[in-house]
Amino acid sequence: MRYILLNISIALLGSTFLVQQASAQAAQAAPQSQTDNENKAENEKKPRLKPANSDVFELGRIVVHGGDGAEGGISGQAISQSIVTADDVRKTNRDTLDDALSIVPGVSTANAGGSRNERLIYVRGYDRFQVPLYIDGIRVYLPADNRLDYGRFLTPDLSEIQVQKGYASVLNGPGGMGGAINLVTRKPTKEFEGEIQNGIDIGNTGGLAAYTGVGSVGTRQENFYLQAAGAYRKSDGWFLSRNFEPTAVEDGGRRDFSDFQDWRINLKAGYTPNATDEYVISYTRQAGEKNAPYSVNEPIRISPTPPKLPNGLAYQRDWRWPAWNLSSLAFYSHTQIGDDSYVKTKAYYNTFYNLLSAYDDSHFNSQTQSRAFNSYYDDNAYGFSVEGGTDLIPMNSLKTAVHYRRDNHTNWDHNQPDVSSFVDPKQTKLEDTWSLALEDTFHATDTIDFVGGVSYDKNKLLRAEKYDSGTKKIFEHPLGGSDAVNWQAAAIYRPTDTAEFHASVSSRTRFPTLFERYSTRFGDALPNPDLKPERATNFELGWSDTVFDNAHLGAAVFYSNVQNVIQSIGVGNNKVQNQNVGDGRYYGFEIVGEWDVLPELTLGANYTYLKRQLVDPVRDNLEPVGTPLHNAYIYANWQPYENFTVSPGLQLSSSRWSTDRLENNFFETSGFALANLDFQYDFSDQVSANFGVRNLFDANYELADGFPEPGRTFFLTTRVVF
């Protein structure tokens, strides 16, 4: 196997070298002046502020506070917003969304553990239910339970990732209770262009851990452009640390049942009749399949009828996902009206198809027991948004937006498929969501802006069907709905070209999911269709500036008051019901800094302190899972030669809480330090190679109790642009 991998690496570098020779010959045909080359080398030596990426699909970006679309002050990192670029992803080999955001200040990644084993992202303590995810400004929402697995979203084909923390503009639509995450695709910038990336991950045993391929091709003409891009990632399983001690469930080496496959394509056609207007049709589709590794500490079934366990113990579920597929067909437009007004629109049709299969035992080859099933979700959503803005007077900008979305969730089960041909009838749930928003920015002086926003959101259940296996009939749940008023305000002071002070408050909500409203949890719970929205009021004070011309600093203090948190409450007769009874306090601070020590050397770091306090009237022992108290990232970029860059990095995290599958017990996992080392060699402007190692010292660590993370992993990625 090692020789095979070596041959793969040589082949990748060999192909890169051949393309490099061709590009060098082309460069000789059109030489640049020595002055141009020297200026270019000086500019490329160590860029600190990342310029706005020309290949960013601007109509796919979400609105940031105050309407400011700046990239952020410190290598793309501002305090209340962060930008992760395509270069950041490639340089550090972070090919999935959770991994790409793991070093962003204010963000922590986690593992859901349990039967689902999904990758999670927390933004200042807020989870996937409270921080909406968008692709090109259109929300990815799963109406049944919104249990997004961030490990399914690939990053190498993106132009950037936007992260809003605490303050997410009401213009983006409902749900921005704790921030927002937006994946922005690319658009072409040249008459003809393309890119090819090939990458491999190699585990600490020399075995292939993953393969990643990326490709794009596009054209930009005077009045239109076309773009096609895609990404593919496949793994037969990654490798545990050599320091992992085998258990009865996991023997070490390649992690059992950690294999997966994901791909995504994006097709785009744009019409640009003039310098300001743009009309685009975009289609995105991604598909995936995965297994779910077991906890290494809990028993598994090695036969369909295993022995009974003592009280307090339960066998783990034998689940896998043969399909986890999303698609979105969308229309975007931007029309300028005079010099001072505009109208932007989005209209879309989204689909989500999911198959969860449960098996008899850990061999995954039979579905005969009562616990075995195939569960199907076949969802779709359509909607639109219209945003308009105008400068009423020279010092004032007024914007308004309306959003509408209809979610259609259809599900059915096939129980014991190996012994029964009966399939449950399809059950449908429909809900409408509206939002009307207004935001005003008042430019009080050349250095002071005041921003205020308000929105009204409404959610209405139109159908809620449920199949009763006893009566063999479909019945209708009681229908319900909820509404909410959101508001926010910010003040931004820029005394110099580099300094900024800001203060903000944002009171936002999120509507409950269908699962929270209607799930009976196998007969143990009562529905509550009239659940109210959860609400969070987020406060922030922040500052950033450049000092001594070569040091760039920023800091923010934040505090969040979380109310009407949905929790399970006992209601008698051994039944529980979801009710708005919980609350909490999230508070802390972030510090970011970057120092240009030398023209070829930059040092940087960010640190987050996050304290979460949750109150549940039933569970006194409730702990906030998934987020460490301390989180830090220290890095350097050293360019000893013009075409060679060395980037060491150190991720530091304190301990965190996790829970078992039944959410009855809480476990504190140890903190960890991960050393990473990344290299980039540019053969030419068109050809480069990135290589390095993650978890350099092969640390054995966990994000959730019983679910160890990958050990030392080497990577090699070659890139050709034309």
N, C-alpha and C positions, 0 to 999 in steps of 0.2 A: 504493500500500500504506500509506503514512504517513497518508493521509486516512482510509482504512478503519480503521486502528488508533485514530486520534483519535476517530472516530465511536463505536467500541466503548467507549473510555474514557468519553466523554461519556454514552453510554447507561448504562453501569454507575453512574456518579456520579448521573445523573439519576434512575434507579430508586431509588437510595439516598436521594436527597432526598425523593422522594415518600413513601417509607415513613417517613422521619423526620418528615414533616408529620403523618402519621397517628398515629405514636407520641406526638408532642407533644400532639395533641388528646386522646388517651387519658390522658396525664399530667395535663391540665387537669381532667379529670373526677374525678381522685382526687389532689388536691394534697397534698404533704407539708409539714410545718411547716418554718419557716426553720431551726430548730435542727437538725432531722433532716438537712436538706440540707447545712448547714454541717459537721455531723459526718461525713456521708458524703463530702463533698469532701475533708475533712482526711484521712480514712482511705484514700481512693483516690489521694491525691496522689502518694504514693511508698511503696507497700508494699515492705518489704525481704524479710521472711520470707513465702514463699508459703504460705498456709494449705492444709490438705489439701483437694484439689479435691472438692467434693461430688458431681460427676458422674463420679468415678473408679469403675470397676467393681472394687470391693475384692476380690472372689473371684478376679479375674484377676491380682492382684499376686503377685509371687514373694516368698519369705521373705528378709528381709535379716538380717545377722548379729545374733545376740542377740534376734531376733524384734522388733526395733524398726522400726516402720513410718514413722518420721519422714521428712519431706520433704528434710531436709538443711539445713545451717545458713546457707549463703550463697547466696541466690537459687536455692535448689534444689540447690546444689552442696556436698556433703560430700566428704570426702577418699576414702573407700573406696566411696562410692556417689554417684550423681548422678541427679537428676530433671530431665528436659526436659518442660516443660508445653506445653499447647496454645497458650497465649499466647506462649511463646518461639518456637514454630514459626511462628505467624502473623506476629508482629512482624518477624521477620528473613527471612520468605519462604523457609523451608527445608522443602520439600515432599517430600523423600525421606529415608529413614533415614540414609544416609551423610552427607548434607548437614546434617541436624539434629544429628548427634553430632560434627561436625567441630570445634566450639568447646568441647567438654566436656573438662575437664582429664583427662589420662591417656589420651585417645582420639585416634587419628589415622586419617584416611581415605586411601584409595589407589585406584589403578586397576590391575586385574590385567594390563592390556595384552594383548598376544598376540592369539590368535584369539577369545578369549572376551570380552575387554574389559569385565569385570565390575567393579562398584564394591565396594570392600572396606572393612572396619573392623578396626582393631587396638586392643585394649584392653591397655595397658601391654605392648605387643609381641606379644600373643597374637592369633592369627588366627581365621578363621571355623570352623576345625576344632576349636579349643580353647576357644572362647567360645560356648556354645549361645545360640540365638535362640528366644524364646518369643513367642507371641501369647496374651495372657490366661493366662499360666502354663502353656500347653501347647506343647511344643517343636516348632519347625519343623525337621524333619530330613529330608534327602534321602539315603536309605540307599546309593545307588550311589556318590556321591562327596562329598556335602554341599557342593557348590560353590554356595553361596548368593550371589545377586547382590543386594546391599543396595539398589541403585538401583531395584529392583522394588517395594520396600515403601514405601507412601505414609504420610504423617504427619498431614495436616491434619484427619483425622476422629478422631484419637486423643485420649484425655484426658491421657495422659502416657507417657513412655518411661523405664523404669528401667534404669540401668546399674550393675552390680556390678563392682568392680575387685579382683582378687586373691583376695578372700575371698567366695565364694558358698556359702550354706548348703547342707549335705548334704541338707537336707529337700526341696530343689528337684529332686532326682533326679540321675542320672549325667551326666557330661560337663562339669561346671563347673571345668575345669582352670585357666582363667585369668580367670574371671568369668562374667557373664551379661548378656544384653540382653533386656528384656521390653517388648513393645508392649501397652499397656493401653487397652482400648476404653472407651466411655462408658456410663453408664446415666442415665435421666431423674431429675429432682429435683422436677418440678412436675406439676400435674394435666394440663396440656397445654403442650408446648414444642416448639420447632423452631429450626432454623438453616439459613441459606443463605449460602454463600460463592462468589464468582466471582473468578477471578484470571487475569491475563495477564502473561507475561514478554515483553519486547521487547528484541531484540538491538541491538547498536551501529550497525546499518545502518537501524534503524527497522522491521525485519521481525519478525513474530510468531514468538517462540521456543517458547512453550508456553502451553497453556490448562489451568487447574485449576478444577474444580468440586467443591464439598462440600455435602452436605445431610444433615439429620437431623430426625427427628420422634419424639416419645415422649410417654408418659403415665405418671404415677406415682399410683396409687390407694392406699387404706389397706392392702390386702393383696396387691397385685400391681403390676407395671410392665411396659410394653412399649416397645421401642426399635428403631428402624431408622435406620441411618446408612450413608453411602457417600461414596466419593471417586473422582474421575476425573482423569486427567492425560494429555494428549496433546501430542506435539511432532512437527513435520515436520523438526526439526533445529535445534540451537542454533548460535550464531555465535562464531567465533574472534576473538581479539584483532586489531585493525587492525595491531598490531606483528608479527603472524605473517608469516614469509617463506614464500611459496608454494614447494612442492616438486613433483616429478614426480607425486606421489600425491595431493596436496591443494593446491587453488588458493586457499584462503582463503575468507572470507565464511562462509556457512552450512556447517557441518562435514558432509562427505559421510558418509552412512549413519549419522547420529546420531539418526534418527527413532525414536520409540517410542510405545507406548500402554499405560496401566495403569489398572485400576480395582479397587475393593474394596467389598464390602457387608458389613455386620454386622447381624444380626437377633437380638433378645434378648427373652425372656419370663421374668420372674421372679416367684416367689411368696414373699411375706414374711408368714408367719402371725403373727409377733410381733416384738418389738423386736430379737431376737438371731438368729433363724434365717432362712435364705434358700436358695431352690432355683431354679436357673436353667437354661434351655435356650438355647444360643447357637449360631448358625450364621454362619460367616465364609467368604467366597469372594473370591478375588482372581484376576485374569487379566491377562496381559500379552503383548505381542509387541514385538520390537525387532530392529533391525539392529546391527551392530558396526562402528564406524569402524576403518579400517586404521591401521597405523603410518604416519606420514608419511615415514619414512626407508627403508622396505624395499620391494622391488619387488612389483608386483601383476600378475596375468594380465589382459591386455586382450583375449585370445582363448583359446579352449579348448586350443589347442596352441601355447603361446608358445615362444620360443627357450630353449635350455638355458642355465642360468646358470653362471658360474664356480664352482669349488669354494669352499665356505664361505658361499655365498649360497643362499637358498631363497625361493621365492614365498610370499606370505602366503595363508592359507586364505580362501576365499570362503564365509563362514558367516553365517546369520541364524537367528533364533528366532521362528517363526510362532506358537508357543504356549509359555507359561510360567505354568501355572495351579496354584493351591493352593486347598484347601477344608478346613474343619474343622467337624464337628458335635459339640457337647460338652454335657455335663451337669455342673453345679457344685452343691455343697451345703455349707452350714455349719449344724451343729446344736449348740446349746449343751446341755450336760449338767450340770445343777446350776449353781452359781455359779462353779465352779473348773475345769471340763473342757469340751472341745469335740471334735467330729469334723468334718473337712472331706474332701470327696471330689471327684474329677474323673474322668470317663469320656469317651472321645472316639473319633472315627473321622475320620482325615485322608486326603486324597488329594493326589497330585501328578502332573500330566500335563505332559510336556515334549516338544516337537518341535524338533530341531536339523536344519536343512537345509544341505547343502553343495552348492555349484554349480561349474560348469566354470570360470567367470571372473568378473570384476568387474561384468559386466552382469546377473548373477543371473537369467538367462532360460533356462538349459539345464542339464540334469543327465545328461550322456551319458558323461563320462569315468569312469575307475575310482575317482577320488577323490571323485566326487559320490554323495550318499546322502541319505536321510531316516532319522534315528535317533529312535526313539520310546521314551520312558519312561512307564510307566503304573503308578504306585506307590500303595500305600495302607498305612495303619498304624492299629492300634487298640490301646487300652490304658486303664489306669486308675491312679489314685493315691489313697491313703487316708492322711490325716494326723490324728493325735490328740494332744491336749495336756492336761495337768493340772497344777495346783499342789499337789504332794504335801504341802508344808508352806508356810507363808506366805512363806518366803524362797527358794523353789525352784520352777522351772517345767521340766517334763519334756515333750518332744515326740518323737514317733516317726512315721515315714512309710514306706510301701511303694509302690513303683512297678513297673508291668509295661507292656511295650510289645512288640508284634509288628510288624515291618516286612516288607512284601511288595514286592519290586522285580521288575517285569516289563519286559523290553526286547526290541526287535526292530529290524531294519534293513531298509530297502529300498534296495539298491545300484543305481546307474545307473537311476533310475526312468523316464527318458525312453526307454530302450532295452530294459529288462527288466521283465517283469511278475512275476518271482519275488520273493517277500517272505520273509525269514528267519522260521522258526518262532519263536514267543514262548519266551523263556527266563526262568525264575523263580529268584529267590533269596529265602530266608526266614531271618530271624534273630529271636531272642527276647532281650530285655534286661530284667533284674531289678535292683532296688535296694532295700535295706533300710537305713534310716537312723535314728539316734538323736541327739538334741541336748538338752543340759541347760544351763539358765541358773541360776546360783546368785547370788542377790542378797546378797552378803556384808554390805554395809551399805547405807545410803540412797544412798551415792555410788559404790559399787564393785560391778561385776558381773563374774562369770567365766562364760564360755561354752565348752562343749566339745561336739564332734560327731564321730561316727564312722559310716561306712557301708560296706556290702559290695555291690559291683556285679558282675553276672555277665552275660556275653554268649555266646550259643550259636548257631552256624550250623546250620540245619535242612535247607536245600536250597541248592545252588549249581550251576545248570545253565549250560552253555555250548554254543553251536552251532558245529560244525566244518564249515566250508564245503567242505573237501576230501572228507570222508566223507559229507556231507549228513546227519549225525546229531547228536543232542544227547547230550553226555556230562556226567557229574557230577564237579565239582571235589572234591578231598578236603575234608571238612568240618572245621571247627575252632571255636575259641572262646577266651575268656580271661575272667579275673576279676581283681578288685582290691579292696583295702581302702583306704579314704580316711579321713583324720582331720584335725581342725582344732581350734584353741583360740584364745580371745581374752580379753583383760582390758580393761574399760572403766571409766574413772575420771572422775566428774563432780564436781569440787570446788565448783562454783558452778552457778547456773542457766544460764550461758552457756558455761562452759568444759568441754572434754572432751579427755581423753587416752585413746588406745587403742593396744594392741599385739596383734598377731595372727600366727598361723602356720597355714597351710592346705596340706595335701598331697593333691592331687587328680589324677585320671587322666582320660583319654579313650580310648575304644575306636577301633581303626582302621576305616576305611570299607571297603566291598566293593571299591572301586577299588584301594585300597592292598593288599588281600589277594589279589585275583584278576586284575587287569589284566595282560595279556601285552604291552601296548604294541606292537601289530602284530607280535608274534613276538620282540621283543627282551628280554622279561622272563619270569621264572618266578614262578608264584603262591607265596604264603606264607600259608596260611590260619591259622596259629598265631601271627601277629604279636601281641606283647604290647601292652598299653596304654602310651601315653606318660604320663609323670608329671611334675608340677611341684610344687615346694614353695615357697610364697610367704610371705615375711616382710614385716611392715609395722609401722612406728611412726608414730603420727599425733597431731595436736593441732589444736584449733580453739577460738576464744574471741572475745568482743566486748570491745574496748578503747576507752576514752574515750567509751563509750556510743554511738558512731556509726561505729566502724571495726570490721570483722569480718574476722578473719584465720584462715587454716588452713594446715597444712603436713603432708606425709607423706613418709617415706623408705621405699622398698620394694626388696626383693631377691628374685629368683626363681632357683631352681636347677631346670633342665629336664633330664630324663633319659629314656633309652629313646626318643629322637626317631627317627621312622621315616625312613630314608634308603635310597637305591638303592646297592647294593654289587655290584661285578663278581664273578661266580661261575664264570667260565670259558666257553669256547665262544661268546664275544661275547654273553653273556647277563648280565643284572643281576637282582637280587632285592631287594625291600624287606625291610630288617631293622632291628631296634632297636639302632642303633649310634651315633646322634648324641647330643649333649648341648649345653647352652648355659647362659649366665648373662644374665639381664635385671636391670638395676638402675637406680635413679634416684630422683628426688624430684619432688613437686608442691607448688606454692604457689598459694593462692587468696586474694583479698582484695577487699573492697568497702568504700567510704568514703562515708558520707552527708555530703557537703560542705555542702549546704544542704537545706532541706526539699524543694526542687524539683530537686535535682541529686545524682546518685549516680555515682561513678566506680568501676570495677572492673577486675580483671585476673586471669588465671590463667596459670601457666607450668609446663611439664613438661620435665624433662630425662630422657631415656631412652637408655640404652646397652645394646645387644644384642651378645653374643658367641656365635657358633655354631661348633661343631666338627663337621666331617665327615671321616671317615678317607679319603675318596676325593678330595673337592674341596678343595684347599688354598685356593682363591680364593673360597670361598663367602662371600657377603655377606648380611646381614639386609636383605631388601627391604621397602619400603613404609613404614618408620617413620623420621622425622627425629630427629636428636639433640636439637634444641631445637624446642619448639612453644609458642606463646603466643597469647593473645587479650586485647585491651585494649578496653574499651567504656565508654560513658557513657549515662545516661538523664537527659535534661533535659526538664522540664515547664514551659515558660515560661507556659503557660495551662492552666487546669484540664482542658480537653478536647484538648490538643495536646501530643504527646510527640515529641522528637527523640532518636534513638539512633544515634550514630556508633559504628563498631567497626573494629578493625584486627586481622587475622589474620597472624601471623608464623610462618614455618617455615624451618628450615635445610634443607640439601641432604639427599637420601635416595637409596638404591640401588634400582635396578630391573633386570630381566633381560630377555633376548630370549625369543622364543617357544620356542626349544629349550633354554632355561635353561643355556646354555653360557657366556655372557658377561654381565658385569655393568656397568651404566652408572650414573654418579652424576648425578642431575638437580639443577639449581640450586635454591637456596632462593628464597623469594618473600615479598612483603608485599601483602596484599589489603585495600584500604580499602572499607568498606561504609557506607552512610548510609540509615537507616530512619526513616520518619515514621508517626505514627498520629494520625488526627483522629477524635474521637468526636462524631458529630452528636447522639447521645443515648445513653441506656443501652442501647438496642437496635440502634443503627446506627453503624457505624464504617468507616473506610477506612484501609488500610495501603498505603504507597507508598514507593518508594526506589530505590536503585541498588546492585547488587553489583559488585565489582571496579571501583570508581569510576574508577581511572586506567588501566583497560584493559590490565592487565599480561598479558604473554604468558608463561605458566608451565605446567609439566608435573608430574604426580604419577608418571608412568612415562615412560621415554624413548620418544620418538616419538608420544606421545599428548597433544597440547596440550589445555588446559582452556578453558572458556568465557571470552570477553572480557567487556567491560562489558555489564551486563544491567539493564534497568529493569523494575520490577514494580509492579502495581497490583492490590489485592485489596479487594473490598467485602464486608462482612459484615452480615447482618441476623439478629437473634435475636428470637424471639417466644414 
